[in-house]
Amino acid sequence: MTLSEIRKLIEDDIRATDALIIERLASDVVLINQIGHYIINSGGKRLRPLLVLLSARACNYQGDEHRLMAAVIEFIHTSTLLHDDVVDESDTRRGNQTANDVWGNAASVLVGDFLYSRSFEMMVEPGLMKIMQVMSEATNVIAEGEVLQLLNCHDADTTQERYMEVIHRKTAKLFEAATQMGPVLANRSDLEEAFILYGRHLGAAFQLIDDALDYTADAEELGKNIGDDLAEGKPTLPLIYVLENGTDAEKAIIRRAIETEGIALLTEVTEIIKNSGAIDFTVQTAQKEANKAKLALSALEPSDIKQALLSLADLAVNRSH
């Protein structure tokens, strides 16, 4: 299935969720409305809320609170983007100027805080303590992941294990929370572990491909500057692979790039990564994660929704942006 075919399966849910997002963004503070609408409407994939909607349908949930929780997940994700762009000093996201580049760091951080707190205001509405447990843990783990990533920056001795811990906390945890919402809302505790594992491995596959695309994609198609990770001194898997498997000369260049010189060595680093097998290794690692995600759903009966979830795992790996 293509992404558009997947969306077609639940187009009513998507339309209702989009309306909820706009409705709940509303504030009598003008700047919050401006920045909130700017980032929400900037062309993101809305993959995380899609996972909430699909997981609920896969568990045969009959209510409409899944739409609310899809909006909650999108608000939390958007909040992390606003904060990330300030921390990373980014000026481009999804092909547009970042909010911090337009309105400044202070406004971006504070509107990120608004979206974060608004999401908690919304998630109490279903009246399920389990939702609060899942989401409060997820947001805490994500924050820890952000700090771990900060500690890894400019550290050329970062191992694959440390790198994978960061992406499981920083990226995969919100995917996991999104997919867990389905069985929680449907009161299907027997399916929770399956959906947790699906989301965890899907999120890891998605982030691994993101890290590969930072060295292989077209900047316009990717929607951000090529080499952003390198500029920030982030030792992602393609770089770690070269540090573990490259020649002494290649290792020396990668180490210098991570520790001090960053984007100044982008041309050399990109050439090394493309010729070293680092991209192939990263894609293969992502494919393994996607395979684990699909395996996690083996207990589900065949259906169009199950096929959509399986297809998303393939699409996470086979994409160009």
C-alpha positions, 0 to 999 in steps of 0.5 A: 500500500502507498501512504495515500492508500493507507490514508484513504482507509481512514480518511474520516478519522484523519479529517476529524483529527485535523479539525480537532488539531486546529480547534485545540490550537486556539488561544487568545494569545495571538503569537501562540496562534501564529506559531502553532498554525505555522508549524502544524501546517508546514507539511509534516507527514502526520505519521504519529497520529496516523499510527494512533488511528490505525492501531485503534481500528486494528483493535476494533475500537468503536468510539471516537477518543482515538481522534483526540489522542491522535491530536495529543500525539501530534501536539507533543511531537510538534512541541519537541520539534519547536524545542529541538530546532532551538537546541540544534540552532536549525533554520530549516524544517520541512522546506520552510524556515523554522519557527525560531528563525522567524520569531526567535528562540524565546517564542519558539520555546514558550509556544512549544511549552503551550502545545506540551501543556495543552496536550496534557489538558486534552489527554485527561478527557477520556478519563483513563488513568492508563493513558496518563501513565503511558503518555507521562512516561513517554514524555519523560523518556523523550526528554531523557533521550534529548539529554543523552543526545546532547551528551553524545554531541561531538563525542567521536567515541559514541558506540552503536549501543549508545546511539541506539539508546538515544533513538529508542528514547528520543524517536521510537518512544513516541511511536510506541506510545502512539501505537499503544493507544489503540489497545488501551482505548479498546481495552485490549490488554492482550494486544498491548505488547504487540503494538508497543513492539511494533511502534518501538521498532517502526520508530527506530527504523524511521530514525535510522533512515532519517540519519542515512538521508542526512548524507544522501538525500536532496536538500529540497526533497528532504526539507532541511539542510543536508549535513545538519547532523554533522554540523551539530556534531551528532555521531549518527550510525553512518559516522559510527560505522566508518569509525568502527570499520574505515581506514585510519585516514577515513577515521581521522577525518570523521573524528575531526568532523564530529569533534570540531570541524563539522560542516566544513568537512561535509564534502569529504565526509559524504564521500567517505560515507558513500564509499565505505558501505555505511549507508548500506549498513544503516539501511540494513539495520533499519530493515531489521527494525522494520522486520521486527515491527512487522513480526510483532503484529503476527497475532493480528487477523488479516485485514486492510488495517493490518496490511496498512500497518505492515506497509508503513514499516516498509515505507519507513525504510523505502523513502527519500524524505 
